[in-house]
């Protein structure tokens, strides 16, 4: 952990204001941050921004700590809500071993992606793949990211619908209407934001909001005691009867829970005063530690509180239904809704990156050509197309969330797709 402490302490002495600085020379936002603008030539000699107030601190834009929080928030979302359900099926021993293996692989993958981004000077998967391999690999990588992120975004809206049902007792048609309204009036405007880094403060708040959920589960355990279906055997090894598909679904959920790699190139490019593998490694250590502690804590407390039988439902939101009138439970459910909606932007952004890259190739334009693009109503055509792509993405996600109501079903599918 010395690397983490050194990196964070070092950043507190940096004189560079990072609120508007970008590691990509030129206008990184020109194509949603998906471009490889300026690439390697100027990145190592990034110059500090003058006259911007010189704001410092460990939570400034581009710092190690906010980068770690953003990565954590990209991972900690709907997946944590079904951790207890999977643990109840396969046992804590299998679940915790899977979480430990997932944490290790996440550390390795983030470091590898950061190294590729820095060595190529490109801050999206599409540009990295095109630089290192071939545009066809960019298409494949982008398509995988799009499918994962569409499913993840739908999972977040499903959670919002579940929270609404639990809190109000609404029926299925009303749930679908609520999901539609949240998608149109909350998620769609959020998806139009040009940058993802501004989410760091909301990300910190949403991680804290999920901690309230853990506190609520612990309260439920203290209030009702350990579920009678829990014994040392069932706690550690499950109730029995699990098939190979049950164990695979647990792995799929773990893959989904740690799935934050799609934001790594962009966040690497936003590190200040310049991106380094050392800083990104430090951020990944903080990220993995936060994720493992939360996932492991929810798995243990959720199984003890709700058992391994019929009492264990699709997600913790539904598990807490009997106590929905309790102020603490209601606050925790609202906190969950806020948290998953915060996640939404992190998952829409990779879709926008791929769409921006595809549109750019179709138009025969370069990565840094937005400034010379034709403008309509004060915005470039590139930016207008970006916003249209964002809204189309949100519309598809809303459609999925309206049709599918089971969180566990969609998380198992997305996790399996990501694992493949």
Secondary structure, 3 states (H helix, E strand, C coil): CHHHHHHHHHHCCCCCCCCCCCCCCCCHHHHCCCCCCCHHHHHCCCCCCCCCCCCCCCCCCCCHHHHHHHHHHHHCCHHHHHHHHHHHHHCHHHHHHHHHHHHHHHHHHHHHHHHHHHHHCCCCHHHHHHHHCCHHHHHHHHHHHHHHHHHHHHHHHHHHHHHHHHHHCCCHHHHHHHHHHHHHHHHHHHHCCCCCHHHHHHHHHHHHHHHHHHHHHHHHHHHHCCCCCCCHHHHHHCCCCCCHHHHHHHHHHHHHHCCCHHHHHHHHHCCCCCCCHHHHHHHHHHHHHHHHHHHHHHHHHHHHHHCCCCCCCCCHHHHCHHHCCCHHHHHHHHHHHHHHHHHHHHHHHHHHHHHHHHHHHHHCCCCCCHHHCCEECCEEHHHHHHHHHHHHHHHHHHHHHHHCCCHHHHHHHHHHHHHC
